[in-house]
Amino acid sequence: MSINLLTVENVQLPVEGLVTYDPECSAIDADSSGRTTTGKMVRKVVRKKVYHISLKWEDIPVTDLETIMQAIDKKTLRVSFYFGLENNVTCNMYHSDIKTSLKRKDGDGNTRWDLSFDLVQY
């Protein structure tokens, strides 16, 4: 079975060099959630299934770096990603701060990069 791991704005992002792919799904609790004075948990969920993906690529060529950077160059991103046993999840997301690091440069001027950022659902 072939899975489409991660697509942003209809661009399938490279999996070569992808060392961190950590999708998570959480719920958002109301401010009124918490423990009572007797220790009983009172939870009021205001939103379920909020997705967040931590991503990191290591030692990727500049062409892959440019592909990824161009795909995420919008305020709102349409993202489709694999999340366990479910079908791919598709939602609107934004990216966190982007960190790039020049890994190495060879004698021909070719560069390899590390890149990391998170995608967070609106």
Order of alpha helices (4+ residues) and beta strands (2+ residues): beta-beta-beta-beta-beta-beta-alpha-beta-beta-beta-beta
